[in-house]
Amino acid sequence: MKRTRCKDEQIIGILAAHEAGAKYADLCRKHGMSEGTFYNWKAKFGGMTVSEAKRLKTLEDENAKLKKLLAEQMLDLAAVKELVSKRW
């Protein structure tokens, strides 16, 4: 997944400026991003505070670790099942 050039705090600041009345086209031009990026950020971070965004990031990281562990366990289980089926 491609990382953004902006940190979550900066994204929330940009969205807060939009909520304060700035036009999205001006914000996109100023920060060098596309309109699609702006609306993706708005869908993901709209109405969040910085602390909520940090919490979201930690939860996403934890979720990725757990998914990786689950995948490894499933591979190990499949290998053991295959080994046992070959012996009998």
Number of C-alpha atoms within 10 A of each C-alpha: 3 4 6 9 9 10 10 18 14 12 20 21 14 20 22 16 14 16 13 9 8 13 11 18 13 11 18 16 11 9 10 9 13 14 14 10 12 18 14 12 16 17 10 11 18 15 12 15 15 15 11 12 17 14 12 14 13 12 12 12 12 12 12 12 12 12 12 12 12 12 12 12 12 12 12 12 12 12 12 12 11 11 11 10 9 8 6 5
